Amino acid sequence: MSVAVCPGSFDPVTNGHLDVISRASAMFGSVVIAVAANVAKQPLLTVGQRVELLQEHTAMWPNVSVAEVPGLLVDFCAEQGASVIVKGLRSGSDLDDELPMALMNRHLSGVETVFLPASQHVTHVASSLVKDIARHGGPIESLVPGSVAAAVRAALT
């Protein structure tokens, strides 16, 4: 059974993330959503909250699980028995950001990265934009699941 790891900070999980997870779950025998604490970002939601929200919104896919990444992604992949990393891309700038990481992960461990282009209806959706819209009281319900919108709003109060 092929195991894929789908990493990210997921702060918060968006409909775009869920689109990529859905498609990855159809491609691989098992998909582990790897929730990372990105030290370069100031998180809105705790890692625990992000894990819980992802578990709630990926429960419909029996081959998808969610876990926190405690250290290097390549070490996590080895622990999970993963042969591939799956990353979603919205634009060329995403590729510019993701390609060096993919090459380093392959250098460190041999694990390959597969890039999935975002579906057209979610190419504009980014966690940073969701947070910015929410901070200004704008509507985010079409960009994230309902419980995620509630968690984002609660974290901002």
HELIX and SHEET records of a PDB file:
HELIX    1   1 ASN A   15  MET A   27  1                                  13    
HELIX    2   2 VAL A   47  THR A   58  1                                  12    
HELIX    3   3 LEU A   73  GLN A   80  1                                   8    
HELIX    4   4 GLY A   92  SER A  109  1                                  18    
HELIX    5   5 GLN A  120  VAL A  122  5                                   3    
HELIX    6   6 SER A  127  ARG A  135  1                                   9    
HELIX    7   7 GLY A  146  LEU A  156  1                                  11    
SHEET    1   A 5 VAL A  64  GLU A  68  0                                        
SHEET    2   A 5 SER A  30  VAL A  35  1                                        
SHEET    3   A 5 VAL A   3  GLY A   8  1                                        
SHEET    4   A 5 VAL A  84  LEU A  89  1                                        
SHEET    5   A 5 GLU A 112  PRO A 117  1                                        
END                                                                             
